[in-house]
Amino acid sequence: MISTVTTTTVTTIASSTMAAGLGLAAVLCLIAFLIAKELLDAGTSVEGTGEGTAVAAPYPWVRPLSRALTVGIIPLLIGFGFIVLVRVMAVL
C-alpha cells in the first residue's frame, strides 16, 4: 500500500513539473513569435517620401512570413489564456 501511494505521488509531482516546464516553453515561444511578427510588420510598413509617392518594402518575403507567424501565434495565445485561467482558478 505504501509503495503504491509513493509511486502515485512521484508520478503526480513529475507530471506537474513537466506541465509547468511546457507552459513556460509555450509562453516563451509566444513572446518570441510576437516579437518576430512585430519586427516583420515594421519592415513591411510603407513610408511616404513627402511628394505623395510611397516606397514599398525591399524584401517581398517579409509579409508572407509575418502572416505565417500568425498560424503559430493563435494556438499559443489560446494556450496562454488557458494557463492564466488555471492559475487564477487555483488562487480562487
N, C-alpha and C positions, 0 to 999 in steps of 0.2 A: 504494500500500500504506500509506504513512504517513497519507494523508488518511482512509483507512478506519478505521485504528486511532484516530486523533484524534477522528473523528466518533463512534465507538463509545464512547470514553472520556467525551466530553462528554455523550452521551445517558445513560450509566450514572450519572454524577455528578448530572445534573439529575433523573433518576428517583429516586435515593436521597434527594436533598434534598427533593423533593416528598413522598415517602413519610414522611420524618421530620416534615415540617410537618403532614401529615394525621394522623399519630399523635398529635402534640401537640394538635391541634384536637380529636381524639376524646377524649383524656384530660381536657382542659379542659371539654368538653361533659359528660362523665361526672361530673366533680366538681360542675358547676353543677346537673345533674339530681338528684344525690344530696342536695345542699344543699336544693334546692327541695322534694324529696319529704319530707325530714326536717322542714322547716318546716311543710309542709302537714299532715303526720301529727301534729305537735304541735298544730295548730289543730283537729284532729278529736278530740282526747282529751276524754273525759267526766270532768268534775270533780264530786265529791260536795259537797253543801252542809253536810254534818255532821249532817243529820237523816235520812239514809237515802235521800234523793232525789238524782237526778242531773240535770245541766243539759246538754242537747245542744249541739253546735256551732252557732253562729248562721248559718253560711253552708252551704247544702246542696250547693253545687258543689265544695266543698273535697275531700271524699272521692273523688268520681269523678275529679277532676283528679289527685289523688295516685295513684290506681290507673292512670290513663292514663300517668303518667310511667314506670311500670314497663315499658311497651312499649318505651320508648327506652333504659331503663337496662340491660335484659338483653343486647341485642346489643352495647352499649358495654362491658359487663363482659366479654363473650366476646372482643371486640377487645382490651381491655386485657390480658386473660390471654395472648392471642397475642403481643402486643408484649413483655410480660415474658418469655415463653418464648423468643422470638427473641433478646432481649438477653442472657438467661442462657446460651443456647446459643452466642452469639458470644464470651462470656467464656471458656467451657469450650473 
